[in-house]
């Protein structure tokens, strides 16, 4: 079993990384392999809704000049996901949202039914809307959202300060433990011959009448 942890901060090894690393250590202690992948600082385009990924049919974005397809390659090999963000204006980092827009639009099929959770790092406030913003990507893609003993957030203006947030770090550890437990449950069900729920044919309505 493997969990991909995505660091959605423009800073590679500061507060968001510190939170993800604490969760990763907890997962590793439970026997789950982890990988922390950083979105980097290079320019990222947002999804333009061109539908080119559907035409390609390979679960990759048509634009191949940034980190998105590299992350999709990692996501395909993972069994679960933790996605971390710093808080910008009471929400997630815009670059991370661009990544998630394109990952889920182009490669959502690779991630369906795999457990995931968003986490947030902030000096003070805005964490819960940022977490909710990330979790919405999972909820629309049939992915179980993993919980912890509190909303998965840490506080601090530096990695050193985050390490002083004992409750936040405990929340990260319990998030890792809960993720490992859920992965084991899914694996046990699969070994017993079970499978994820079979989806009905999608019904798409436009407020009042079905869409064409």
ZIRA-V882490 format. One record per run of one state. SS is the DSSP state (~ for helix, > for strand, _ for the rest). FROM is the first residue (numbers start at 1). LEN is the number of residues. If there is no record, write none. Layout:
# ZIRA-V882490
ss,from,len
SS,FROM,LEN
SS,FROM,LEN
This chain:
# ZIRA-V882490
ss,from,len
_,1,1
>,2,6
_,8,7
~,15,15
_,30,3
>,33,6
_,39,13
~,52,5
_,57,11
~,68,10
_,78,2
>,80,9
_,89,2
>,91,2
_,93,1
~,94,18
_,112,3
>,115,8
_,123,4
~,127,13
_,140,5
>,145,1
_,146,7
>,153,3
_,156,3
~,159,4
_,163,3
~,166,26
_,192,13
>,205,2
_,207,2
>,209,2
_,211,2
